[in-house]
């Protein structure tokens, strides 16, 4: 049997889907929107405590400079 006849034979078997086809796209869109909102919620997290981060970066930089004899 050729591949085309196998595909045609498989296409004859009709499978009833549990819901209309547009619902699959709607569910996928909702999932992508929820994942996008979760990702968006992490925006600007690095700058939330900028003063603390700057103080730590300053201390680490000063320590590295004095520790290596630069």
N, C-alpha and C positions, 0 to 999 in steps of 0.2 A: 504494500500500500504506500502511496505517496503521502507526503505531508499534507497536501491540499485535500485529499479524500478524508484523512483523519480529522482535519479541522472541520470540514463540511459535515462529517458524521457527528462530531461533538456539537456543532451548531444546531443540529436537529433536536437535540434534547433541550427542552424549554425548562428553565429554572425560574420559579416564582420568587421574587424578592420579598422580604418581609415588610418593606415600606417603599414608597415611591422614590425614584432615583434622585430627585432634587433634594430629598431629605439628607442623603449622604453628604452632598455638598454643603448643606446648611450646618450639619453637625461638624464637619471639618472646619468651616469658617468660624464657628463659635469656639472651637478648640484653639485655633490659631489666634483669635482675638484674646482669649484668656491667657494664652502663653505670652502674647505681646504685652498685655497689661502687667503680667508678673515681671517680665523683663524691664518694662518701663518703670516699675516701682523701685528698681535698683539704681535709677539715675542719680547722679551727684552724691552717691554714698561716700566716695572718697573725700569729698569736701565737707562732709557733715561736721567733722571735728578738725577743721583746718588749723585752728590755733594750736591744738595738741600735736598735730602732725608736724607743723612748722617748728615747734619747740623741740620735738624729738629729733627732727632732721638737723636742726642747728646744733644740738648736743652731740649727735653722732658725727656730724661733720667736724666740729671742733675737736672731738676726741680722736677722730681718725687723723686729723692734721697734726695734732700734738703727739699722738702715739707713734707716728711714723717719722717724726723728725723733719717734716717738710718745712 
